[in-house]
Amino acid sequence: MLTTCGKFFQWLRADQWKLKFSKCTFARVSISFLGHIISSQGLSTDPAKVQAVLEWPIPSSVRELRGFLGLAGYYKKFVRHFSIIANPLTDLLKKDQLFIWTSNHESAFSVLKQALCTALVLALPDFSLPFHIETDASGSGIGVVLQ
């Protein structure tokens, strides 16, 4: 009887797939992938990237603010109400808007950094439960939700 790992390699061999073992990782409890940590608990932020957000200095220009919001926005799925929290900061990016940093912006900046520091772990779906597909359509678009 083949183990799961044996079946996997047998499948690869049958389809003539090649592996570069120096780039492979097997039997790990968690793995870092594209700035995320994937584990049996689910998907979470990479602590190294979150540390970079926490150490980010107060932006003094639109360019610096775009850089911060770009990095923070990569993890927005982990922060409830990300867009609402970041709204004062994104308002500074509007065309013909003067870059004037106020206490309101400072507060949003701090709250966003703190929210990223305490980000949730997104749970993986329970594949033993049924999934449902909800659809909606109009003359100009189609929407689908997997629940």
C-alpha positions in Angstrom: 0.0 0.0 0.0 1.4 3.3 -1.1 1.6 6.2 1.3 0.1 9.6 0.3 3.6 10.8 -0.4 4.3 7.7 -2.5 1.1 8.3 -4.5 2.1 11.9 -5.1 5.5 10.9 -6.5 3.9 8.1 -8.6 1.4 10.7 -10.1 4.3 13.1 -10.9 6.3 10.3 -12.5 3.3 9.1 -14.6 2.8 12.6 -16.0 6.5 13.1 -16.5 6.8 16.0 -14.1 10.3 17.0 -12.9 11.1 18.4 -9.5 14.1 20.4 -8.4 14.4 19.1 -4.8 16.5 22.2 -3.8 13.3 24.2 -4.3 10.9 21.7 -2.6 9.8 21.4 1.0 8.1 18.4 2.4 6.5 17.5 5.7 6.5 21.0 7.1 4.1 22.3 9.8 4.0 25.7 8.2 5.5 27.4 5.2 6.2 31.0 4.2 4.8 31.9 0.7 4.5 35.3 -0.9 4.5 37.2 2.4 2.0 34.8 4.1 2.4 31.9 6.5 0.4 28.9 5.6 -0.2 26.4 8.3 -2.9 24.0 9.6 -4.5 26.9 11.4 -4.9 28.8 8.2 -3.4 31.8 6.4 -1.6 34.5 8.4 0.7 37.5 7.8 4.4 37.0 7.6 5.9 38.5 10.9 8.9 39.9 9.0 6.6 41.9 6.7 4.4 43.1 9.6 7.6 44.2 11.4 8.4 46.3 8.3 5.0 48.0 8.5 5.4 48.6 12.3 8.8 50.3 11.7 7.6 52.4 8.9 8.3 56.1 9.6 5.6 58.7 9.4 5.2 59.6 5.7 6.4 63.0 4.7 5.3 62.9 1.0 2.7 61.3 -1.2 5.3 58.9 -2.5 6.2 57.7 1.0 2.4 57.4 1.8 1.8 55.3 -1.4 4.6 53.0 -0.4 3.1 52.5 3.1 -0.4 52.0 1.8 0.9 49.5 -0.9 2.6 47.3 1.8 -0.3 47.6 4.2 -2.9 47.1 1.5 -1.3 43.7 0.6 -2.6 42.5 4.0 -5.9 44.3 4.0 -7.8 41.0 4.0 -6.5 40.4 7.5 -7.8 43.8 8.8 -11.5 44.3 9.4 -12.7 47.6 8.0 -9.3 48.3 6.4 -10.7 50.8 3.9 -12.5 52.8 6.6 -9.4 53.0 8.7 -7.2 54.0 5.8 -9.7 56.5 4.3 -8.0 59.6 5.8 -4.7 58.4 4.4 -6.1 57.6 0.9 -7.7 61.1 0.8 -4.2 62.5 0.8 -3.5 60.7 -2.4 -6.3 62.5 -4.4 -5.3 64.7 -7.3 -5.1 68.4 -6.4 -5.0 67.5 -2.7 -2.3 69.2 -0.6 -0.2 66.8 1.5 -0.8 68.2 5.0 -0.3 65.6 7.8 -2.7 66.2 10.6 -3.6 64.4 13.9 -6.4 62.7 12.0 -3.9 61.2 9.6 -1.5 60.3 12.5 -4.4 58.5 14.2 -5.3 56.5 11.1 -1.7 55.7 10.5 -1.2 54.4 14.1 -4.5 52.4 14.1 -3.7 50.8 10.8 -0.2 49.8 12.0 -1.7 48.4 15.2 -4.4 46.5 13.3 -1.8 44.9 11.1 0.2 43.9 14.2 -2.8 42.1 15.6 -4.0 40.6 12.4 -6.3 37.6 12.4 -5.5 34.1 11.0 -7.8 33.4 8.1 -9.1 29.9 8.6 -9.0 27.3 5.8 -12.4 26.0 4.6 -13.7 22.8 6.2 -13.9 20.5 3.1 -16.0 18.0 5.0 -18.9 20.5 4.9 -21.0 21.2 1.8 -20.3 24.4 -0.2 -23.0 26.6 -1.8 -22.7 28.8 -4.8 -24.8 31.9 -4.9 -25.1 33.8 -8.2 -26.6 37.1 -9.4 -26.6 38.6 -12.8 -27.6 41.9 -14.5 -27.4 43.3 -18.0 -23.8 44.4 -17.3 -22.3 41.9 -15.0 -22.3 38.5 -13.2 -21.5 37.9 -9.5 -20.7 34.6 -7.8 -20.1 33.8 -4.2 -18.8 30.5 -2.9 -20.1 29.9 0.6 
